[in-house]
């Protein structure tokens, strides 16, 4: 069975940085499509970012473009989300999500979304104070 686990959440002041990690067990992430979702209190899930290491595809929400970056780790089962210039509205639970089935066409991130995820982490809390 495949699991993904997040780590790296915490409390940071506005303008600060955090790096979240997503580690997989039971499979590697080098050919997976990996995304980060977040959920703020009382709000729906929002996909923050997507990364497909095999084809280098990326996508990110407009609200985080230029501030958040995904990258692969040295180990094949690690992916990171680097979050810079954090804002209070970035606060919430952040979830790593992965999918190993590739789409039939387009880039790996083209149709990645909430309903195509195969494995979810349990979340890590990010709190940004003003």
Secondary structure, DSSP 8 states (H G I E B T S, - for coil): --EEEEE--EEEETT--EEEEEEEESS-STTSEEEEEEE-TTS--EEEEEEETTTTEEEE-TTTTTTEEEEE-SSTTEEEEEE-S--GGG-EEEEEEEE-S--SSS-TTTT--GGG-SEE---EEEEEE-
